Amino acid sequence: QFSDTGSRKEHVKITSESKPGFLERLSETSGGMLLGLVTFLLAFYLLFTNEGRALRTAKSLDEGLSLVVPLDTIHSISQQNEGRLVHLSGALSTSKPLFDPSYGLSIQAVKLKRNVEMYQWVEYEDSKEYEENGEIKKETKYSYNTEWKSEVVNSRNFDKEIGHKNPSAMAVESFTAVSPNVQVGSFVLSKGLVDKIDNFKQLSLANLEDPHADVTRGGDYFYHSENPRRPEVGDLRVSFFYAGLSGEDPHLGSADKVTVVARQRGDQLVPYHTKSGDILEILHPGDLSVEEVFQKEHQSNTMKTWALRAAGWLSMFVGISLMTRIFYTLVDWFPVVRDLVNIGLKAFAFCVATSLSLLTISVGWLFYRPLWALLIGLLSVVPVVVARSRVPPKKQQ
């Protein structure tokens, strides 16, 4: 049965299958144990390599801070700084504007991005399972809505394509144009530094005219539609974004300023290779001092380290849970016992994952900071001690 609310349509599909037997569930659990083992081993690799990366990056940043040379001027090149790590701030400049001739648009910027969206059908699923008459039934509600999407949605994968068919391609494509020559004063930025200029802002189209008879401007979009207020499936809308304004613009203001820390090679700013084996090629928006730049880099390194630690712990927890799932399968016929075993397995996975994660981190620190490695290693036994302390002592025989 279909119900239509505006452009939204829904229908419900119910499928059923016989309840899997014990051997079938055991077979599925065995496959999950293999996946859990892979996830478990991956967690060790992630945690160990992350600590080495974090410490290497921190040492490289400290090395860079001790060696960096702030430049007095960006408008002349001193041969004394050849090959050295330098710090400079200034406005971005490019040799020529970036164009999109299809829409009669140009801007003096480092990057210009055309973003094309198509009005399309999108399918959503909401499923729930329940047991009835010895069978497992799955009720899935499929809903369809029309939305603007920047990627082509393949309607062939829909549960019901009839009435929800999307075009297979867009008549206009998205793209990003990058200036071939980007400078700060007399210095040319490397490709790696240019890649870091990614603070895109939407470009206002208020001062532009409609480029073609079949294109209508509405707000900050160009519409390929007969009626932009009531778009149809297949209609397009185009918006533009820019990053790194590099010239004076009467509507956008003055050029963006950036701060760069990199190696001077002639008039080029290129990557600097540290003794720790890392690369320093830093760019931040705004006018920052040397200390502010390296403080931001340390903060970024810390955030990345903790994010990977959390990912490693979660990977280990999931791996242990999958490997011990077989004990739950063996008792899942008994509801009370099943629930108690499930709680116990989750607690076991939590404690073991925490202990092994801390132990792996301590091994990663062993070659760099042995004292901290020892302290973290001792901390790794705390979850096990806490867990054992909650186990009631055996009664005397």
C-alpha positions as CSV (number, residue, x, y, z in Angstrom):
1,Q,0.0,0.0,0.0
2,F,1.3,3.5,-1.0
3,S,0.6,6.7,0.9
4,D,1.6,10.0,-0.6
5,T,2.4,13.1,1.5
6,G,3.6,15.8,-0.8
7,S,6.6,14.3,-2.6
8,R,7.0,11.6,0.1
9,K,5.8,8.0,-0.6
10,E,5.9,5.0,1.7
11,H,5.2,1.2,1.6
12,V,5.8,-1.7,3.9
13,K,7.3,-5.0,3.0
14,I,7.2,-8.1,5.3
15,T,9.5,-11.1,4.9
16,S,9.7,-14.2,7.0
17,E,12.1,-17.0,7.4
18,S,12.3,-20.0,9.7
19,K,14.0,-19.6,13.0
20,P,17.7,-20.7,12.7
21,G,18.6,-23.9,14.5
22,F,21.4,-24.3,17.0
23,L,24.0,-25.5,14.5
24,E,23.2,-22.7,12.1
25,R,23.6,-20.1,14.9
26,L,26.8,-21.8,15.9
27,S,28.1,-21.6,12.4
28,E,27.3,-17.9,12.1
29,T,29.0,-17.3,15.5
30,S,32.1,-19.1,14.2
31,G,32.3,-16.7,11.3
32,G,31.9,-13.8,13.7
33,M,34.8,-15.1,15.8
34,L,37.1,-15.0,12.8
35,L,36.1,-11.4,12.0
36,G,36.6,-10.6,15.7
37,L,40.1,-12.1,15.6
38,V,41.0,-9.9,12.6
39,T,39.5,-6.8,14.4
40,F,41.3,-7.7,17.6
41,L,44.7,-7.9,15.9
42,L,44.1,-4.7,13.9
43,A,43.6,-2.9,17.2
44,F,47.1,-3.8,18.4
45,Y,48.6,-2.5,15.1
46,L,46.6,0.7,15.3
47,L,47.4,1.5,18.9
48,F,51.1,0.7,18.7
49,T,51.8,2.6,15.5
50,N,49.7,5.6,16.7
51,E,51.9,6.1,19.7
52,G,55.1,6.0,17.6
53,R,53.5,8.5,15.2
54,A,52.3,10.8,18.0
55,L,55.7,10.9,19.7
56,R,57.6,11.3,16.4
57,T,55.3,14.2,15.4
58,A,55.8,15.9,18.8
59,K,59.6,15.6,18.6
60,S,59.5,17.0,15.0
61,L,57.5,19.9,16.2
62,D,59.9,20.6,19.0
63,E,62.8,20.4,16.6
64,G,61.1,22.7,14.2
65,L,60.3,25.3,16.9
66,S,64.0,25.3,17.9
67,L,65.2,25.8,14.3
68,V,62.6,28.0,12.7
69,V,63.7,31.5,11.4
70,P,61.0,34.2,11.3
71,L,61.4,36.3,8.2
72,D,61.6,40.1,8.5
73,T,60.0,40.7,5.0
74,I,58.2,38.6,2.5
75,H,58.9,40.9,-0.4
76,S,62.6,39.9,-0.9
77,I,64.4,36.6,-0.7
78,S,67.5,36.3,1.5
79,Q,70.1,33.6,0.4
80,Q,71.1,33.3,4.1
81,N,67.9,31.3,4.7
82,E,68.4,28.9,1.8
83,G,67.5,25.4,3.0
84,R,66.3,26.6,6.4
85,L,62.9,26.3,8.1
86,V,61.3,29.7,7.9
87,H,58.1,31.4,9.2
88,L,56.2,34.1,7.4
89,S,52.8,35.7,7.2
90,G,51.1,37.6,4.4
91,A,48.3,38.0,1.9
92,L,47.7,35.4,-0.7
93,S,48.3,36.3,-4.4
94,T,47.7,34.5,-7.6
95,S,48.8,35.3,-11.2
96,K,45.4,35.3,-12.8
97,P,41.7,34.9,-11.9
98,L,39.9,31.6,-12.0
99,F,37.0,31.3,-14.5
100,D,33.9,29.3,-15.1
101,P,32.9,30.4,-18.6
102,S,29.8,28.3,-18.7
103,Y,28.2,30.6,-16.1
104,G,30.2,33.8,-16.8
105,L,31.9,33.8,-13.4
106,S,35.4,34.7,-12.4
107,I,37.2,35.3,-9.1
108,Q,40.7,36.1,-7.9
109,A,41.2,33.1,-5.6
110,V,43.3,30.1,-5.0
111,K,40.4,27.6,-5.5
112,L,37.0,27.9,-7.2
113,K,34.6,25.0,-6.7
114,R,31.4,24.4,-8.8
115,N,28.9,22.3,-6.9
116,V,26.1,20.7,-8.9
117,E,23.1,19.1,-7.3
118,M,20.2,17.2,-8.9
119,Y,16.7,16.9,-7.6
120,Q,16.2,13.1,-7.1
121,W,14.3,10.4,-5.4
122,V,16.0,9.1,-2.2
123,E,15.0,5.9,-0.5
124,Y,15.0,5.4,3.3
125,E,14.6,2.1,5.2
126,D,13.4,1.4,8.7
127,S,13.4,-2.3,9.7
128,K,12.3,-4.2,12.8
129,E,12.4,-8.0,13.5
130,Y,10.0,-10.0,15.6
131,E,9.1,-13.7,16.2
132,E,5.7,-15.0,15.3
133,N,4.5,-18.7,15.0
134,G,8.1,-20.0,15.2
135,E,9.3,-17.8,12.4
136,I,11.4,-14.6,12.4
137,K,9.6,-11.9,10.5
138,K,11.2,-8.7,9.3
139,E,9.0,-5.6,8.6
140,T,10.7,-3.0,6.5
141,K,9.2,0.4,5.8
142,Y,10.5,2.0,2.6
143,S,9.9,5.7,2.2
144,Y,10.8,7.9,-0.8
145,N,11.4,11.6,-0.8
146,T,12.7,14.1,-3.4
147,E,15.8,15.9,-2.4
148,W,18.7,17.9,-3.8
149,K,21.8,15.6,-4.0
150,S,25.3,16.3,-5.2
151,E,25.8,12.6,-6.2
152,V,23.7,10.6,-8.6
153,V,21.3,8.3,-6.6
154,N,21.0,4.9,-8.3
155,S,17.3,4.2,-8.3
156,R,17.9,0.7,-9.7
157,N,18.8,-0.3,-6.1
158,F,15.4,0.9,-4.8
159,D,12.9,-1.7,-3.6
160,K,10.4,-0.1,-6.0
161,E,11.9,1.8,-8.8
162,I,8.6,2.4,-10.6
163,G,7.5,5.9,-9.8
164,H,10.9,6.8,-8.3
165,K,13.3,6.6,-11.3
166,N,16.3,9.0,-11.3
167,P,18.4,10.0,-14.3
168,S,21.6,8.0,-14.6
169,A,23.9,11.1,-14.9
170,M,24.0,14.9,-14.5
171,A,24.1,17.1,-17.6
172,V,26.5,19.5,-15.7
173,E,29.4,18.2,-13.7
174,S,31.0,19.5,-10.5
175,F,34.7,20.5,-10.5
176,T,37.3,22.4,-8.6
177,A,39.7,24.8,-10.3
178,V,43.1,25.5,-8.6
179,S,45.4,28.4,-9.4
180,P,48.7,27.1,-10.9
181,N,50.8,29.7,-9.1
182,V,50.0,30.8,-5.5
183,Q,52.3,33.2,-3.6
184,V,52.8,34.9,-0.3
185,G,54.9,38.0,-1.1
186,S,57.8,36.8,-3.3
187,F,57.5,33.2,-2.2
188,V,55.7,30.5,-4.2
189,L,53.7,27.9,-2.2
190,S,54.2,24.2,-2.8
191,K,51.3,21.9,-3.8
192,G,51.2,20.5,-0.3
193,L,50.7,24.0,1.1
194,V,48.1,24.9,-1.5
195,D,46.2,21.8,-0.6
196,K,45.8,23.1,2.9
197,I,43.9,26.1,1.7
198,D,40.5,24.5,2.0
199,N,38.3,27.0,4.0
200,F,35.7,27.2,1.3
201,K,33.0,29.9,1.5
202,Q,29.9,30.1,-0.7
203,L,30.1,32.7,-3.4
204,S,27.2,35.2,-3.6
205,L,25.6,35.4,-7.0
206,A,23.6,38.5,-6.2
207,N,25.7,40.6,-8.6
208,L,25.6,38.2,-11.6
209,E,23.1,37.9,-14.4
210,D,21.5,34.8,-15.7
211,P,24.1,33.2,-18.0
212,H,21.6,31.5,-20.4
213,A,18.0,31.6,-21.3
214,D,17.4,28.1,-19.7
215,V,19.2,29.0,-16.5
216,T,17.5,31.0,-13.7
217,R,19.3,32.6,-10.7
218,G,17.6,32.2,-7.4
219,G,19.5,33.3,-4.3
220,D,23.0,31.9,-4.5
221,Y,22.0,29.2,-7.0
222,F,21.7,28.9,-10.8
223,Y,18.7,26.6,-11.6
224,H,18.3,24.4,-14.6
225,S,14.6,24.2,-14.1
226,E,11.4,25.5,-15.6
227,N,10.1,26.4,-12.2
228,P,12.7,26.6,-9.4
229,R,10.0,26.9,-6.8
230,R,8.5,23.6,-7.8
231,P,11.5,21.5,-9.1
232,E,11.0,18.2,-10.9
233,V,13.2,15.1,-10.7
234,G,16.2,15.7,-12.9
235,D,16.4,19.5,-12.4
236,L,19.8,20.9,-11.5
237,R,21.0,23.7,-9.3
238,V,24.6,25.0,-9.3
239,S,26.4,26.9,-6.5
240,F,30.0,28.1,-6.2
241,F,32.5,28.2,-3.4
242,Y,35.9,29.8,-3.2
243,A,38.9,29.3,-0.9
244,G,41.9,31.7,-0.5
245,L,40.8,35.0,-1.8
246,S,43.9,36.4,-3.4
247,G,43.0,39.9,-4.6
248,E,41.0,42.9,-3.7
249,D,37.3,42.4,-4.5
250,P,34.7,45.2,-4.2
251,H,32.2,42.7,-2.8
252,L,34.3,40.2,-0.9
253,G,37.0,42.4,0.6
254,S,40.7,42.1,0.8
255,A,42.9,39.1,0.2
256,D,43.1,36.4,2.8
257,K,46.2,36.2,5.0
258,V,48.0,33.0,5.9
259,T,50.9,31.9,8.0
260,V,53.4,29.5,6.6
261,V,56.2,27.4,8.2
262,A,58.2,25.5,5.5
263,R,61.7,25.1,4.0
264,Q,63.0,27.9,1.8
265,R,64.4,26.7,-1.5
266,G,65.1,29.7,-3.7
267,D,61.8,31.4,-4.1
268,Q,59.9,28.2,-3.2
269,L,58.4,27.1,0.1
270,V,58.7,23.3,0.2
271,P,58.5,20.5,2.8
272,Y,61.1,20.4,5.6
273,H,62.3,16.9,6.6
274,T,63.2,16.7,10.4
275,K,65.7,14.4,12.0
276,S,62.9,12.5,13.6
277,G,61.7,11.4,10.1
278,D,58.7,13.6,9.9
279,I,57.8,16.4,7.5
280,L,57.0,20.0,8.4
281,E,54.8,21.8,5.9
282,I,52.4,24.0,7.8
283,L,49.8,26.6,6.8
284,H,47.2,28.3,8.9
285,P,44.8,31.1,8.0
286,G,45.4,34.4,9.7
287,D,48.5,36.2,11.0
288,L,50.0,33.9,13.7
289,S,53.3,34.0,15.6
290,V,55.8,31.1,15.6
291,E,54.6,30.0,19.1
292,E,50.9,30.1,18.1
293,V,51.6,28.0,15.0
294,F,53.4,25.2,16.8
295,Q,50.9,25.3,19.7
296,K,48.1,24.7,17.1
297,E,50.1,21.8,15.6
298,H,50.6,20.2,19.0
299,Q,46.9,20.5,19.8
300,S,46.1,18.9,16.4
301,N,48.5,16.1,17.1
302,T,47.0,15.5,20.5
303,M,43.4,15.4,19.2
304,K,44.4,13.0,16.4
305,T,46.3,10.8,18.9
306,W,43.3,10.5,21.3
307,A,40.9,9.9,18.4
308,L,43.0,6.9,17.2
309,R,43.4,5.6,20.7
310,A,39.6,5.6,21.0
311,A,39.3,3.9,17.7
312,G,41.9,1.3,18.7
313,W,40.1,0.6,22.0
314,L,36.7,0.3,20.3
315,S,38.2,-2.1,17.7
316,M,39.6,-4.3,20.5
317,F,36.3,-4.2,22.4
318,V,34.3,-5.3,19.3
319,G,36.9,-8.0,18.5
320,I,36.8,-9.5,22.0
321,S,33.0,-9.3,22.0
322,L,32.8,-11.2,18.7
323,M,35.3,-13.8,19.8
324,T,33.4,-14.5,23.0
325,R,29.9,-14.5,21.4
326,I,30.0,-18.3,21.2
327,F,29.3,-18.5,25.0
328,Y,26.1,-16.5,24.5
329,T,25.0,-18.7,21.6
330,L,25.5,-21.8,23.8
331,V,23.0,-20.6,26.4
332,D,20.6,-18.4,24.3
333,W,17.8,-21.0,24.8
334,F,17.5,-19.9,28.5
335,P,16.4,-16.2,28.8
336,V,17.6,-15.5,32.3
337,V,21.0,-17.2,31.9
338,R,21.4,-15.7,28.5
339,D,21.0,-12.1,29.8
340,L,23.4,-12.7,32.7
341,V,26.0,-14.2,30.3
342,N,25.6,-11.3,28.0
343,I,26.2,-8.7,30.7
344,G,29.2,-10.8,31.9
345,L,30.7,-11.0,28.4
346,K,30.3,-7.2,27.9
347,A,32.1,-6.5,31.2
348,F,34.8,-9.0,30.4
349,A,35.4,-7.4,26.9
350,F,35.4,-3.9,28.5
351,C,38.1,-4.8,31.1
352,V,40.3,-6.8,28.8
353,A,40.1,-4.2,26.0
354,T,41.0,-1.5,28.5
355,S,43.9,-3.4,30.0
356,L,45.4,-4.6,26.6
357,S,45.0,-1.1,25.1
358,L,46.9,0.5,28.0
359,L,49.5,-2.2,27.8
360,T,50.0,-1.7,24.0
361,I,50.3,2.1,24.5
362,S,52.9,1.5,27.1
363,V,54.9,-0.7,24.7
364,G,54.7,2.0,22.1
365,W,56.2,4.5,24.6
366,L,58.9,2.1,25.8
367,F,61.5,3.3,23.2
368,Y,60.8,7.0,23.7
369,R,59.8,7.5,27.3
370,P,60.5,4.4,29.5
371,L,59.3,5.9,32.8
372,W,55.9,6.8,31.3
373,A,55.7,3.4,29.6
374,L,56.2,1.7,33.0
375,L,53.5,3.9,34.7
376,I,51.0,3.1,31.9
377,G,51.9,-0.6,32.1
378,L,51.1,-0.6,35.8
379,L,47.9,1.3,35.1
380,S,46.8,-1.5,32.6
381,V,46.4,-4.0,35.5
382,V,43.9,-1.8,37.3
383,P,40.8,-2.9,35.3
384,V,41.7,-6.6,36.0
385,V,42.2,-5.9,39.8
386,V,38.9,-4.0,40.0
387,A,37.1,-6.9,38.2
388,R,38.6,-9.5,40.5
389,S,37.8,-7.5,43.6
390,R,34.0,-7.7,42.6
391,V,34.1,-11.5,42.4
392,P,32.8,-13.0,45.7
393,P,35.3,-15.2,47.5
394,K,34.7,-19.0,47.4
395,K,33.2,-20.5,50.4
396,Q,35.4,-22.6,52.6
397,Q,35.0,-26.3,52.0
